[in-house]
Amino acid sequence: MIDPLSVSAVVAFLGAVGAGMANEYGRRLNEAVGGMVARVAGREVTAPGGPADREAVARVLVAEARRDPGQARLLGSLMSGLPDPRTAQGPAPQSLRAPVRFFTDRREALARLRKEAERKADGRPRVAVVFGAPGYGSSEIPAYFGAQESKLYPDGTLYADLRGASAGTAPTASVLLRDFLLKLHVAAEHIPPATEDRAEYFRTLLGSRRLLVVLDHAQSAAQVRPLITGAPGVFTIVVAARPLTGLDAVPVPVGPLADRDARLLLGELVSKQTLAAARATLPAVLERCAGSPFALRAMAPYLAAPPPVPVADAAADGDPLRSVTEQLYRQLSPELARLYRMASLRPWPAMTAAPVAAAAGVSEQEAARMLAELAERQLLEELADVRYRFRPAIRAHALEAAAREDGLARCAAAVARTVEYYVRLAVRVDFAALRERPHVDPLFDELGPGEYEDEGAAIAALTAELGNLVESVLAAEEFGDFGTACRGTEALWAVQLKAGRHEAVLPALRAGTRAAEARFPGTEMAGRMHTQLAFALMETPSWYGEAERELEAAAAAEERAGHLRGQATVIESLGLLRLRQWRFAAALESFDAAGRLLDGIAATDRDAKHLPRARALLERHRGRALRGLGRFAPARQRLAAALEFFRAPATAEPYNEARVLTDQAETERDAGDYAAALRLVEEAAAILGAQKATGHLDSLDLIRRECLAGQA
């Protein structure tokens, strides 16, 4: 309940603000609350770090709200700025894929699922674990169940694949919760950064909904536990290769099809004439497939004349998926078999023709044709947008074949070519998304920005390939190519900054930092890697300590390199961290220190061309710190100087112009000139609307509500 006169309500509000919300909206709300606390208390108050601190701050705010009705209205407007999970509206999500056309048996498994789904609500979560060896169709059962029982779940279905591409890039519970909240129409700007806060938001959102959640390819109980809710209308089906110890769920084992059901499935897949003609070979095929639906589907085209069993495949007896995969592999042309092997050398999340062509040394057109053929032969899974991936067991087979037939040197060269493709792609796209950003690696200047319609299109292109780009950085580090690992990490800045994909890029950021310390200690590159990692860590309050340590390491590297602009960037970043902690005086000291470093850069220095923009950004940040301290006159001066730079024809940046206008609006709001603040809000909104910056528009709406409350 939003009640600015209730200590408990304000404590809860401060807790939500302290937990933080992603992107610009959360930072704006956090700074606004910090500034209000400082003005009411008459002194700077550090952001509360625990329940006792939050209650002390809440009592100060409530006491002032009870004394001053205007302050009560302002506090209430801030509290109403928190998103209510129950207000997320939109079409029912339908992310569970359609089941396969032909489906036989599994009556017992489906009956167990129905029993759990229809169980009388008693407070216990409705959870089932469907488990079985690869190839036996465990993932098909919840898809079939969801299609059959769709009337039970009018609020939709949520699906997540938990296997990821590798151990380093497998999705965490936090990443999966973000994806689910987005599918449930929560704005990205309103999603908390901390896993526990996302889980609470998710549970609140699902409290009164009737919805099916499917968590496919789960690795452990810990991976899925934050995604499970006790909401009476929600049924969660977990799919795994084995029972998950420690998860309180109904077990649903999946084994091989009985011989009768295997014959029925083949009868659905081929014509009656083909089945009749294969009477002599059918027993051997059934034996080889051993009741595996995958193996039966893969062998159906060869039913009349199945491929001979390779002599070397004796070790595959008892493993129908491995056995059939080997048989299918032996039918490939040498060119197709080589592409199959080269594509498997890293666990790429979603392959397209161009990088596979680079790996195999063929044209992109040939790679596209061969990928489609491999999918038709069941050796690849076809995804949306002409993308493909391996099933884990089939990729394991391809890797063994590559080691046997190609050798380490050729495999390493193929991986290097693929990594080079992805890194060069990332460099050009990142440059197009952030043209004004200074770069460390010379490849940016060598390649230049890619051709994209606008910055938004470039960000979308980066996001679409993000999993592969992260994997390419991990591969480069693993192969000891530390320069490429750093280059690829630097090229993730735009998607980190503008798309807010901080968690998704963390594995690459950590790899890039390790690579820089191994290959470039005490250099600008090491400073850039530590700073970039620190920015990701700054998105979550519980990581502030680690972020500060990374900034200290960055400062040391930049100082050893004698790079003044890099040192200034690090000190500026520390100031931004202080703003989030409500330490406005310390933030101002950091910004002033960064300014002094910039003043030491000579006109002949290579960084001199970046100085005007760097100073304008510092002026903006100084204005924010001064506003937090309640020093409105100097804040106005600093912000006016920044606005002049970003608005001037020769240096215009509409995005940053709108951000400064927003800062000015917040300054006038805090100073009590609500009419001036509203004029600035509308001016900024016109610019941001053209830029399609929806998160920033939400921030403006918050300021607008506060001003209207102040005028009341």
HELIX and SHEET records of a PDB file:
HELIX    1   1 VAL A    7  ALA A   19  1                                  13    
HELIX    2   2 ASN A   23  ALA A   41  1                                  19    
HELIX    3   3 PRO A   51  ARG A   67  1                                  17    
HELIX    4   4 PRO A   69  MET A   79  1                                  11    
HELIX    5   5 PRO A   85  THR A   87  5                                   3    
HELIX    6   6 ARG A  107  ALA A  117  1                                  11    
HELIX    7   7 GLU A  140  GLN A  148  1                                   9    
HELIX    8   8 SER A  150  LEU A  152  5                                   3    
HELIX    9   9 ALA A  173  LYS A  183  1                                  11    
HELIX   10  10 ALA A  188  HIS A  190  5                                   3    
HELIX   11  11 THR A  195  LEU A  206  1                                  12    
HELIX   12  12 ALA A  221  VAL A  224  1                                   4    
HELIX   13  13 ARG A  225  LEU A  227  5                                   3    
HELIX   14  14 ASP A  259  LEU A  269  1                                  11    
HELIX   15  15 LYS A  272  ALA A  277  1                                   6    
HELIX   16  16 LEU A  282  CYS A  289  1                                   8    
HELIX   17  17 PRO A  293  MET A  299  1                                   7    
HELIX   18  18 ALA A  300  TYR A  302  5                                   3    
HELIX   19  19 VAL A  311  ALA A  316  5                                   6    
HELIX   20  20 PRO A  320  ARG A  330  1                                  11    
HELIX   21  21 PRO A  334  ALA A  343  1                                  10    
HELIX   22  22 ALA A  353  ALA A  360  1                                   8    
HELIX   23  23 GLU A  364  GLU A  376  1                                  13    
HELIX   24  24 PRO A  392  GLU A  405  1                                  14    
HELIX   25  25 GLY A  407  ALA A  433  1                                  27    
HELIX   26  26 LEU A  443  LEU A  447  1                                   5    
HELIX   27  27 GLU A  455  ALA A  464  1                                  10    
HELIX   28  28 LEU A  466  GLU A  478  1                                  13    
HELIX   29  29 PHE A  482  GLU A  490  1                                   9    
HELIX   30  30 TRP A  493  LYS A  498  1                                   6    
HELIX   31  31 HIS A  502  ARG A  519  1                                  18    
HELIX   32  32 GLU A  524  LEU A  537  1                                  14    
HELIX   33  33 PRO A  541  TRP A  543  5                                   3    
HELIX   34  34 TYR A  544  ALA A  561  1                                  18    
HELIX   35  35 LEU A  564  ARG A  580  1                                  17    
HELIX   36  36 PHE A  584  ASP A  599  1                                  16    
HELIX   37  37 ALA A  608  HIS A  610  5                                   3    
HELIX   38  38 LEU A  611  GLY A  628  1                                  18    
HELIX   39  39 PHE A  632  ARG A  647  1                                  16    
HELIX   40  40 PRO A  649  THR A  651  5                                   3    
HELIX   41  41 PRO A  654  ALA A  671  1                                  18    
HELIX   42  42 TYR A  674  GLN A  691  1                                  18    
HELIX   43  43 THR A  694  GLN A  711  1                                  18    
SHEET    1   A 5 THR A 157  ASP A 161  0                                        
SHEET    2   A 5 LEU A 211  ALA A 218  1                                        
SHEET    3   A 5 VAL A 234  ALA A 240  1                                        
SHEET    4   A 5 ARG A 126  PHE A 131  1                                        
SHEET    5   A 5 VAL A 250  PRO A 253  1                                        
SHEET    1   B 2 GLU A 381  GLU A 382  0                                        
SHEET    2   B 2 TYR A 388  ARG A 389 -1                                        
END                                                                             
